[in-house]
Amino acid sequence: MSTRPDLRLDVERTGRIGMPEAVLCQFKTVDQATGAVTGLLDTHDTVIATRITSEQSPKLEALRPQLIGTSTMAWQLRPPTSKSVALVSAGTSDAPVADEAAITLTALGHQARRITDVGVAGVHRLQSALPEFEHADAVIAIAGMEGALPTVLAGLIGKPIIAVPTSVGYGSSFEGVTALLTMLSSCAPGISVVGIDNGYGAACAVHRILQQ
């Protein structure tokens, strides 16, 4: 437990659920973000920080993370396992969400393979990419706009699919709400859906599945 009054670090979370507490850096001060990461590094195994701001980034990079993404970093990675996860994203604009998921999965010991720019507007691209992830243990499908990608995938493959709506889109996409509702009302059975832009949550859901 941290001695700072504004930080109550959950250092026993890995023992309870098999995953460490992550540091959500969004809306934290630079000192709060670095203090939380430092406290976990001193008392924990794997450490993951998400939604890192440009102001926080130099201080956190000084702590020598092993993985650095657009707004996610990780320290003290778990040894790699044989489990692989395909991160299938509809467009390159979804990259920050895919990046958050990929770093989280890698930090937790899983192999993360990215397949990008295979949205249903050009469904032939998805069909030609299927062999790239047919042997994956699970799939994270990431899409904005109308969010149809997970439904198409769920009709083609039998792997567990975690769907992530993103806030990418024109017109009536409503910052991801349209994609979210599409995924929640999909006609393809067995899709699990996380919140808008929640790449971290999708990675944690897959981790729970792969632990079984």
C-alpha positions as CSV (number, residue, x, y, z in Angstrom):
1,M,0.0,0.0,0.0
2,S,1.3,3.4,-0.9
3,T,2.1,5.9,1.9
4,R,0.7,8.8,-0.2
5,P,-2.7,9.8,1.0
6,D,-4.0,10.3,-2.6
7,L,-2.9,6.8,-3.7
8,R,-4.3,3.5,-2.4
9,L,-2.6,1.0,-4.7
10,D,-4.2,-2.5,-4.9
11,V,-1.0,-4.5,-4.8
12,E,-2.8,-7.8,-4.1
13,R,-5.0,-7.7,-7.2
14,T,-2.9,-10.2,-9.1
15,G,-3.4,-12.8,-6.4
16,R,-7.1,-12.3,-6.5
17,I,-7.9,-12.2,-10.2
18,G,-4.7,-13.0,-12.0
19,M,-4.2,-9.4,-13.4
20,P,-2.5,-6.4,-11.9
21,E,-4.0,-3.0,-11.2
22,A,-3.4,-0.7,-14.2
23,V,-2.7,3.0,-13.8
24,L,-5.3,5.0,-15.7
25,C,-3.3,8.2,-16.3
26,Q,-6.1,10.3,-17.8
27,F,-7.0,13.2,-15.5
28,K,-4.1,12.5,-13.2
29,T,-1.3,15.0,-12.5
30,V,2.2,14.1,-13.6
31,D,3.1,13.4,-10.0
32,Q,0.1,11.2,-9.4
33,A,0.7,9.1,-12.5
34,T,4.4,8.7,-11.8
35,G,3.8,8.0,-8.2
36,A,1.3,5.3,-8.9
37,V,3.6,3.6,-11.4
38,T,6.6,3.8,-9.1
39,G,4.6,2.4,-6.2
40,L,3.4,-0.6,-8.3
41,L,7.0,-1.2,-9.6
42,D,8.2,-1.4,-6.0
43,T,5.5,-3.8,-4.9
44,H,4.0,-5.6,-7.9
45,D,4.8,-7.8,-10.9
46,T,3.6,-6.5,-14.2
47,V,2.8,-2.8,-14.4
48,I,0.6,-1.2,-17.1
49,A,-0.2,2.5,-17.6
50,T,-2.9,3.6,-20.0
51,R,-4.2,6.9,-21.4
52,I,-0.9,8.6,-20.8
53,T,-0.8,12.3,-21.7
54,S,2.0,14.2,-23.4
55,E,2.9,15.9,-20.2
56,Q,3.2,12.6,-18.3
57,S,5.0,10.7,-21.0
58,P,8.6,12.0,-20.4
59,K,8.5,11.2,-16.7
60,L,7.1,7.7,-17.3
61,E,9.6,7.0,-20.0
62,A,12.3,7.9,-17.5
63,L,11.2,4.8,-15.5
64,R,12.4,2.7,-18.5
65,P,9.2,0.8,-19.7
66,Q,9.8,-2.3,-21.8
67,L,6.8,-1.4,-24.0
68,I,5.9,2.1,-25.3
69,G,2.8,2.8,-27.4
70,T,0.9,5.8,-28.4
71,S,-0.6,6.3,-24.9
72,T,0.2,3.0,-23.1
73,M,3.3,1.7,-21.4
74,A,4.3,-1.5,-19.6
75,W,7.0,-2.6,-17.3
76,Q,8.1,-6.0,-15.9
77,L,6.4,-8.1,-18.6
78,R,5.3,-11.6,-17.9
79,P,7.0,-14.5,-19.7
80,P,5.4,-15.2,-23.0
81,T,2.9,-18.0,-23.2
82,S,1.8,-20.1,-26.3
83,K,-1.5,-18.2,-26.4
84,S,-2.1,-15.8,-29.3
85,V,-4.7,-13.1,-29.9
86,A,-5.5,-11.5,-33.2
87,L,-6.3,-7.8,-33.0
88,V,-8.4,-7.1,-36.1
89,S,-9.2,-3.4,-36.7
90,A,-11.4,-1.9,-39.4
91,G,-9.3,1.1,-40.2
92,T,-5.9,2.7,-39.3
93,S,-7.8,5.4,-37.4
94,D,-8.6,2.6,-34.8
95,A,-4.8,2.2,-34.1
96,P,-4.7,3.8,-30.7
97,V,-7.3,1.5,-29.3
98,A,-5.6,-1.5,-30.9
99,D,-2.3,-0.3,-29.4
100,E,-3.8,-0.2,-25.9
101,A,-5.1,-3.7,-26.3
102,A,-1.8,-5.1,-27.8
103,I,0.4,-3.7,-25.1
104,T,-1.8,-5.0,-22.4
105,L,-1.9,-8.5,-23.9
106,T,1.8,-8.5,-24.4
107,A,2.5,-7.4,-20.9
108,L,0.3,-10.2,-19.6
109,G,2.3,-12.8,-21.6
110,H,0.2,-13.3,-24.7
111,Q,1.2,-13.0,-28.3
112,A,-0.7,-10.1,-30.0
113,R,-0.9,-10.1,-33.8
114,R,-2.4,-7.0,-35.4
115,I,-4.4,-7.2,-38.6
116,T,-5.3,-3.6,-39.7
117,D,-7.5,-1.9,-42.3
118,V,-9.8,-4.8,-43.0
119,G,-13.2,-3.0,-42.5
120,V,-16.3,-4.3,-44.2
121,A,-16.5,-1.4,-46.7
122,G,-14.0,-3.6,-48.6
123,V,-14.9,-7.0,-47.3
124,H,-12.5,-8.7,-49.7
125,R,-9.7,-7.3,-47.6
126,L,-11.0,-9.2,-44.6
127,Q,-11.5,-12.4,-46.5
128,S,-7.9,-12.4,-47.8
129,A,-6.6,-11.7,-44.2
130,L,-8.4,-14.6,-42.6
131,P,-5.5,-17.0,-42.9
132,E,-3.3,-14.6,-40.9
133,F,-5.3,-15.3,-37.8
134,E,-7.1,-18.6,-38.2
135,H,-4.9,-20.2,-35.6
136,A,-5.4,-17.5,-32.9
137,D,-6.9,-18.5,-29.6
138,A,-9.1,-15.4,-29.5
139,V,-9.9,-12.3,-31.5
140,I,-10.4,-8.7,-30.6
141,A,-12.4,-6.9,-33.3
142,I,-12.1,-3.1,-33.3
143,A,-14.3,-0.9,-35.4
144,G,-15.9,2.5,-35.5
145,M,-18.4,3.9,-38.0
146,E,-21.4,1.4,-38.0
147,G,-19.3,-1.3,-36.2
148,A,-20.2,-4.2,-38.4
149,L,-16.8,-5.9,-38.4
150,P,-17.4,-8.2,-35.3
151,T,-20.6,-9.5,-36.8
152,V,-19.0,-10.5,-40.0
153,L,-16.1,-12.1,-38.2
154,A,-18.4,-14.0,-35.9
155,G,-20.1,-15.5,-39.0
156,L,-16.7,-16.7,-40.4
157,I,-14.7,-18.0,-37.4
158,G,-15.4,-20.0,-34.2
159,K,-13.0,-18.2,-31.9
160,P,-14.0,-16.1,-28.9
161,I,-14.6,-12.6,-30.1
162,I,-14.4,-9.5,-28.0
163,A,-15.8,-6.5,-29.9
164,V,-14.5,-2.9,-29.2
165,P,-16.5,0.0,-30.7
166,T,-14.4,3.1,-31.3
167,S,-15.3,6.8,-31.4
168,V,-14.1,7.0,-35.1
169,G,-16.7,7.9,-37.7
170,Y,-18.7,10.5,-39.7
171,G,-22.2,11.9,-39.3
172,S,-24.4,9.9,-37.1
173,S,-21.7,7.7,-35.5
174,F,-22.2,9.8,-32.3
175,E,-18.6,9.3,-31.1
176,G,-18.9,5.5,-31.0
177,V,-22.5,5.1,-29.8
178,T,-23.7,3.8,-33.1
179,A,-20.9,1.2,-33.3
180,L,-21.6,0.2,-29.7
181,L,-25.4,-0.3,-30.3
182,T,-24.6,-2.3,-33.5
183,M,-22.3,-4.6,-31.7
184,L,-24.7,-5.1,-28.8
185,S,-27.6,-6.0,-31.2
186,S,-25.5,-8.2,-33.5
187,C,-27.3,-11.1,-35.1
188,A,-24.2,-13.2,-34.8
189,P,-24.3,-15.1,-31.5
190,G,-21.6,-15.2,-28.9
191,I,-20.0,-11.8,-29.3
192,S,-18.9,-10.0,-26.1
193,V,-18.8,-6.2,-26.3
194,V,-16.8,-3.8,-24.2
195,G,-17.2,0.0,-23.9
196,I,-16.2,2.6,-26.5
197,D,-12.5,2.8,-27.1
198,N,-11.8,0.3,-24.3
199,G,-8.9,-1.6,-25.7
200,Y,-7.6,-2.3,-22.2
201,G,-10.9,-3.8,-21.1
202,A,-11.0,-6.0,-24.2
203,A,-7.5,-7.3,-23.5
204,C,-8.4,-8.1,-19.9
205,A,-11.5,-10.0,-21.0
206,V,-9.4,-12.1,-23.4
207,H,-6.9,-12.7,-20.6
208,R,-9.6,-14.1,-18.4
209,I,-10.8,-16.4,-21.1
210,L,-7.2,-17.7,-21.9
211,Q,-6.5,-18.3,-18.2
212,Q,-9.2,-21.0,-18.1
